[in-house]
Amino acid sequence: MLITRRPLLFAAATLPLAAPAIAQILPGNRPMRWVVPFPPGGAADAIGRLWADAVTTTTGQAIVIDNRGGGNGVLGVQQVVQAPPDGTVLGVFSIAFFTALPIMMARQPYDWERDLTPIIQLVTSTVLCCVTAERARERGWTDFASLINWAKQPGNRLTKGSAGNGSAAHLLIATIAKRTGAEIEHVPYRGGAPALNDLISGNIDMVFDFMPALMPHVASGRLVALAVGSNARSPLLPQVPGLGEFAALNIGDLDMQSWNALTGPRGMSADLTASIADAVKRSANAPDLERRLNASGLIPATTDGPAATRAKIMADAAGWREMVETSGARME
């Protein structure tokens, strides 16, 4: 297991001398440990590090990032579940850990409603549908509707790559296939990079994946972006339609938005969670945070606090459940 602990900005003395005195979230100079349930280098890691940096800059609170990959992220969740409710150990968890994962896993080692305390949303993101420019010209795929309609014609089958079984892209495309009646074969890979390589090589027809890896190829003209997975257009690629614009395909209500929340163990006091949520909200204006998140295909987005975050999870659960059940995705 690879565990990375990197202090982000520790003493308030590292701040400019002219800065006003700021109080740390936890008294007594105790550092926080934010658990990211994946190895370093991915989007989840970027979310944890960039937000921790912002909170440290704003409040002086020392934060260490702890990467705990393994078990489809469950090992990281267990670190938080078993932590004391004093704010020293928190997790950076996506909406899937509250909604999709409990359905897909045969043996769920935690119950989020019982074992976790969602504190505040950090970011939102979505996936992007891309095909190669060459194949789009060959098959007349001028937009997402023409792609799906091509896959509904007798004898046509669309091959679609994803980062793996149970990934956000897998769940979304399975739902689109069922809703539209299109023949779409899901090809799972061990991550988004090999799927992208096979797309560019012509071994598969399209990918739905998170935006950062795809956007440079769209900019170069090698790939064509046909849709984003969210209902509305993304401000990161405003020229690309959202699924809400394809009501004629019976998918106008779909809205695949993955988001991450700072989460603690059960039993945290209301005063402590409110204090942490307030510190995160104040840190949203930290220098360069939005620009750095946008570069990773992420949009900063905070809820009003623990109650609003829990309500958002509950509101999103039905849509994720439909996608999981439609896909048939299961994990050991």
TIGUZA-794027 format. One record per residue (C-alpha): residue in one letter; y, x, z. Coordinates in steps of 0.5 Angstrom, whole numbers, plus 2048, in hexadecimal, padded with zeros to 3 digits. Each point is the difference from the previous one (the first is absolute). Layout:
BEGIN
{atom A, {Y, X, Z}}
...
END
This chain:
BEGIN
{atom M, {800, 800, 800}}
{atom L, {807, 803, 7FE}}
{atom I, {805, 7FF, 805}}
{atom T, {807, 802, 7FF}}
{atom R, {805, 7FF, 806}}
{atom R, {807, 802, 7FD}}
{atom P, {806, 800, 805}}
{atom L, {806, 7FD, 7FB}}
{atom L, {806, 801, 804}}
{atom F, {800, 801, 807}}
{atom A, {806, 802, 805}}
{atom A, {806, 7FC, 800}}
{atom A, {803, 807, 7FF}}
{atom T, {7FE, 801, 7F9}}
{atom L, {805, 7FA, 7FE}}
{atom P, {807, 802, 7FE}}
{atom L, {805, 802, 806}}
{atom A, {805, 7FA, 7FF}}
{atom A, {7FA, 7FB, 800}}
{atom P, {801, 7FB, 806}}
{atom A, {7FB, 800, 806}}
{atom I, {7FA, 7FC, 7FE}}
{atom A, {7FA, 7FD, 804}}
{atom Q, {7F9, 801, 7FE}}
{atom I, {7FB, 7FA, 800}}
{atom L, {7FB, 803, 805}}
{atom P, {803, 803, 807}}
{atom G, {7FF, 807, 802}}
{atom N, {800, 804, 7F9}}
{atom R, {7F9, 7FD, 7FF}}
{atom P, {7FE, 800, 7F9}}
{atom M, {7FD, 7FB, 7FC}}
{atom R, {7FA, 800, 7FB}}
{atom W, {800, 7FC, 7FA}}
{atom V, {7F9, 7FF, 7FD}}
{atom V, {7FF, 800, 7F9}}
{atom P, {7F9, 7FE, 7FE}}
{atom F, {7FF, 804, 7FA}}
{atom P, {801, 808, 7FE}}
{atom P, {806, 803, 7FE}}
{atom G, {804, 7FF, 7FA}}
{atom G, {7FF, 7F9, 7FE}}
{atom A, {805, 7FA, 800}}
{atom A, {7FE, 7FE, 808}}
{atom D, {801, 807, 802}}
{atom A, {807, 800, 7FC}}
{atom I, {802, 7FA, 804}}
{atom G, {7FE, 803, 807}}
{atom R, {804, 806, 7FF}}
{atom L, {806, 7FE, 7FC}}
{atom W, {801, 7FA, 806}}
{atom A, {7FE, 805, 805}}
{atom D, {805, 805, 7FE}}
{atom A, {806, 7FA, 7FF}}
{atom V, {7FE, 7FD, 807}}
{atom T, {800, 807, 803}}
{atom T, {807, 802, 7FD}}
{atom T, {803, 7F9, 802}}
{atom T, {7FD, 800, 808}}
{atom G, {7FE, 807, 801}}
{atom Q, {7F9, 7FE, 802}}
{atom A, {7FB, 805, 7FE}}
{atom I, {7FA, 7FD, 7FC}}
{atom V, {7FA, 804, 7FD}}
{atom I, {7FC, 7FD, 7FA}}
{atom D, {7F8, 800, 802}}
{atom N, {7FC, 7FF, 7F9}}
{atom R, {7FA, 7FD, 802}}
{atom G, {7FC, 7FE, 7FA}}
{atom G, {7F9, 7FE, 7FF}}
{atom G, {7FC, 7F9, 800}}
{atom N, {805, 7FD, 7FB}}
{atom G, {805, 801, 805}}
{atom V, {7FD, 7FD, 806}}
{atom L, {7FF, 806, 804}}
{atom G, {808, 800, 800}}
{atom V, {800, 7F9, 803}}
{atom Q, {7FC, 802, 805}}
{atom Q, {804, 805, 803}}
{atom V, {806, 7FB, 801}}
{atom V, {7FB, 7FB, 803}}
{atom Q, {7FE, 805, 805}}
{atom A, {807, 802, 802}}
{atom P, {804, 7FF, 806}}
{atom P, {805, 7FA, 7FF}}
{atom D, {806, 805, 802}}
{atom G, {802, 801, 7F9}}
{atom T, {7FE, 807, 7FF}}
{atom V, {7FB, 7FF, 7FB}}
{atom L, {801, 7FB, 7FA}}
{atom G, {7FD, 7FF, 7F9}}
{atom V, {803, 7FF, 7F9}}
{atom F, {7FC, 7FB, 7FD}}
{atom S, {800, 7FC, 7FA}}
{atom I, {7FF, 7F8, 7FF}}
{atom A, {7F9, 801, 7FE}}
{atom F, {7FE, 803, 807}}
{atom F, {802, 7F9, 803}}
{atom T, {7FE, 7FB, 7FA}}
{atom A, {7FB, 803, 7FB}}
{atom L, {7FC, 805, 803}}
{atom P, {7FD, 7FC, 806}}
{atom I, {7FD, 7FB, 7FA}}
{atom M, {7FD, 806, 7FC}}
{atom M, {7FD, 804, 806}}
{atom A, {7F9, 7FD, 802}}
{atom R, {801, 803, 807}}
{atom Q, {807, 800, 802}}
{atom P, {802, 804, 806}}
{atom Y, {806, 7FD, 802}}
{atom D, {804, 7FA, 800}}
{atom W, {807, 801, 7FF}}
{atom E, {803, 7F9, 803}}
{atom R, {7FC, 803, 807}}
{atom D, {801, 807, 7FF}}
{atom L, {806, 802, 7FD}}
{atom T, {808, 7FF, 800}}
{atom P, {803, 7FF, 7FA}}
{atom I, {807, 803, 801}}
{atom I, {805, 800, 7FA}}
{atom Q, {7FF, 801, 7F8}}
{atom L, {802, 806, 7FD}}
{atom V, {7FF, 800, 7F8}}
{atom T, {7FD, 7FB, 7FB}}
{atom S, {7FD, 802, 7F9}}
{atom T, {7FC, 7FE, 7FA}}
{atom V, {7FC, 802, 7FB}}
{atom L, {801, 801, 7F8}}
{atom C, {7FC, 7FE, 7FA}}
{atom C, {800, 805, 7FB}}
{atom V, {7FD, 801, 7F9}}
{atom T, {800, 806, 7FB}}
{atom A, {806, 7FF, 7FB}}
{atom E, {7FA, 802, 7FB}}
{atom R, {7FC, 7FA, 802}}
{atom A, {805, 7FB, 801}}
{atom R, {802, 801, 7F8}}
{atom E, {7F9, 800, 7FE}}
{atom R, {7FF, 7F9, 803}}
{atom G, {807, 7FD, 800}}
{atom W, {801, 800, 808}}
{atom T, {807, 7FF, 800}}
{atom D, {800, 7FD, 807}}
{atom F, {7FC, 7FE, 806}}
{atom A, {7FE, 7F9, 7FD}}
{atom S, {7FE, 803, 7F9}}
{atom L, {7FB, 805, 804}}
{atom I, {7FD, 7FA, 804}}
{atom N, {800, 7FC, 7FA}}
{atom W, {7FC, 805, 7FC}}
{atom A, {7FB, 801, 805}}
{atom K, {7FF, 7F8, 800}}
{atom Q, {7FE, 801, 7F9}}
{atom P, {7F8, 800, 7FE}}
{atom G, {7FD, 806, 800}}
{atom N, {806, 804, 803}}
{atom R, {7FF, 803, 807}}
{atom L, {806, 804, 804}}
{atom T, {7FE, 806, 804}}
{atom K, {804, 801, 806}}
{atom G, {800, 806, 805}}
{atom S, {802, 800, 807}}
{atom A, {800, 805, 806}}
{atom G, {7FA, 7FD, 802}}
{atom N, {7FC, 7F9, 803}}
{atom G, {804, 7FC, 804}}
{atom S, {807, 804, 7FE}}
{atom A, {806, 7FC, 7FF}}
{atom A, {7FF, 800, 7F9}}
{atom H, {7F9, 7FE, 800}}
{atom L, {802, 7FA, 804}}
{atom L, {806, 7FE, 7FC}}
{atom I, {7FC, 801, 7F9}}
{atom A, {7FA, 7FC, 802}}
{atom T, {804, 7FA, 802}}
{atom I, {804, 801, 7F9}}
{atom A, {7F9, 800, 7FD}}
{atom K, {7FE, 7F9, 803}}
{atom R, {807, 7FD, 7FF}}
{atom T, {800, 801, 7F9}}
{atom G, {7F9, 800, 7FE}}
{atom A, {801, 807, 7FD}}
{atom E, {7FA, 805, 7FF}}
{atom I, {802, 806, 804}}
{atom E, {7FB, 805, 802}}
{atom H, {802, 804, 807}}
{atom V, {7FF, 807, 800}}
{atom P, {801, 803, 807}}
{atom Y, {802, 807, 801}}
{atom R, {800, 805, 806}}
{atom G, {808, 800, 800}}
{atom G, {805, 7FE, 7FB}}
{atom A, {801, 807, 7FD}}
{atom P, {7F9, 800, 7FC}}
{atom A, {801, 7F9, 7FE}}
{atom L, {807, 802, 7FD}}
{atom N, {7FD, 806, 7FC}}
{atom D, {7FA, 7FB, 7FD}}
{atom L, {806, 7FB, 7FE}}
{atom I, {804, 806, 7FC}}
{atom S, {7F9, 802, 7FD}}
{atom G, {7FF, 7F9, 7FE}}
{atom N, {7F9, 7FF, 804}}
{atom I, {803, 7FA, 803}}
{atom D, {805, 7FB, 7FD}}
{atom M, {805, 7FF, 806}}
{atom V, {802, 802, 807}}
{atom F, {803, 7FC, 806}}
{atom D, {802, 805, 805}}
{atom F, {806, 802, 805}}
{atom M, {806, 802, 7FC}}
{atom P, {802, 807, 801}}
{atom A, {7FA, 803, 7FC}}
{atom L, {801, 7FC, 7FA}}
{atom M, {808, 800, 800}}
{atom P, {801, 807, 7FD}}
{atom H, {7FB, 7FE, 7FA}}
{atom V, {803, 7F9, 7FF}}
{atom A, {807, 804, 7FF}}
{atom S, {7FD, 805, 7FB}}
{atom G, {7FD, 7FB, 7FC}}
{atom R, {7F9, 801, 801}}
{atom L, {7FF, 7FA, 804}}
{atom V, {802, 7F9, 7FF}}
{atom A, {802, 7FC, 806}}
{atom L, {7FE, 7F9, 7FF}}
{atom A, {801, 7FD, 807}}
{atom V, {801, 801, 808}}
{atom G, {7FB, 7FD, 805}}
{atom S, {806, 7FC, 804}}
{atom N, {802, 7F9, 7FE}}
{atom A, {807, 803, 7FF}}
{atom R, {802, 806, 7FC}}
{atom S, {801, 807, 804}}
{atom P, {807, 803, 800}}
{atom L, {7FC, 806, 7FF}}
{atom L, {7FE, 7FE, 7F9}}
{atom P, {805, 7FA, 7FF}}
{atom Q, {7FE, 800, 7F8}}
{atom V, {7F9, 7FE, 802}}
{atom P, {7FE, 7F9, 801}}
{atom G, {7FD, 7FD, 806}}
{atom L, {7FA, 7FC, 801}}
{atom G, {804, 7FA, 801}}
{atom E, {803, 800, 7F9}}
{atom F, {7F8, 7FE, 7FD}}
{atom A, {800, 7F9, 803}}
{atom A, {7FC, 7FE, 7F9}}
{atom L, {7FB, 805, 802}}
{atom N, {7FF, 7FC, 807}}
{atom I, {802, 806, 804}}
{atom G, {807, 7FF, 801}}
{atom D, {7FF, 7FF, 808}}
{atom L, {7FC, 807, 801}}
{atom D, {804, 805, 804}}
{atom M, {7FD, 807, 801}}
{atom Q, {804, 803, 805}}
{atom S, {7FD, 805, 804}}
{atom W, {804, 802, 806}}
{atom N, {800, 804, 806}}
{atom A, {801, 7FF, 808}}
{atom L, {801, 804, 806}}
{atom T, {7FB, 7FE, 804}}
{atom G, {7FE, 801, 808}}
{atom P, {7FA, 7FF, 804}}
{atom R, {7FF, 7F9, 804}}
{atom G, {804, 7FF, 806}}
{atom M, {807, 803, 7FF}}
{atom S, {806, 7FD, 803}}
{atom A, {805, 7FC, 7FC}}
{atom D, {805, 804, 803}}
{atom L, {7FD, 807, 7FD}}
{atom T, {7FE, 7FD, 7F9}}
{atom A, {807, 7FD, 7FF}}
{atom S, {803, 807, 802}}
{atom I, {7FB, 803, 7FB}}
{atom A, {802, 7FB, 7FA}}
{atom D, {807, 800, 802}}
{atom A, {800, 808, 7FF}}
{atom V, {7FC, 7FF, 7F9}}
{atom K, {806, 7FB, 7FE}}
{atom R, {805, 805, 802}}
{atom S, {7FD, 806, 7FC}}
{atom A, {800, 7FC, 7F9}}
{atom N, {806, 803, 7FF}}
{atom A, {7FE, 807, 801}}
{atom P, {802, 805, 7FA}}
{atom D, {7FC, 800, 7FA}}
{atom L, {7FB, 7FB, 803}}
{atom E, {800, 7FB, 7FB}}
{atom R, {800, 805, 7FA}}
{atom R, {7FA, 804, 803}}
{atom L, {7FC, 7FA, 801}}
{atom N, {802, 7FD, 7F9}}
{atom A, {7FE, 807, 7FD}}
{atom S, {7F9, 7FE, 803}}
{atom G, {800, 7F9, 7FD}}
{atom L, {802, 7FD, 807}}
{atom I, {806, 7FB, 802}}
{atom P, {802, 800, 807}}
{atom A, {800, 7F9, 803}}
{atom T, {800, 7FF, 807}}
{atom T, {7FE, 7F9, 804}}
{atom D, {804, 7FE, 806}}
{atom G, {7FB, 802, 805}}
{atom P, {7F9, 7FF, 803}}
{atom A, {800, 7F8, 7FF}}
{atom A, {803, 800, 7F9}}
{atom T, {7FB, 806, 7FE}}
{atom R, {7FA, 7FC, 803}}
{atom A, {802, 7FA, 7FC}}
{atom K, {801, 803, 7FA}}
{atom I, {7F8, 803, 800}}
{atom M, {7FE, 7F9, 802}}
{atom A, {804, 7FD, 7FA}}
{atom D, {7FD, 805, 7FB}}
{atom A, {7F9, 7FF, 802}}
{atom A, {7FE, 7FB, 7FC}}
{atom G, {802, 803, 7FA}}
{atom W, {7FC, 806, 801}}
{atom R, {7FA, 7FC, 802}}
{atom E, {800, 7FD, 7FA}}
{atom M, {800, 807, 7FC}}
{atom V, {7FB, 802, 804}}
{atom E, {7FB, 7FA, 800}}
{atom T, {801, 800, 7F8}}
{atom S, {7FF, 808, 7FF}}
{atom G, {7FA, 7FF, 804}}
{atom A, {802, 807, 803}}
{atom R, {7FC, 803, 806}}
{atom M, {800, 806, 804}}
{atom E, {7FB, 803, 805}}
END
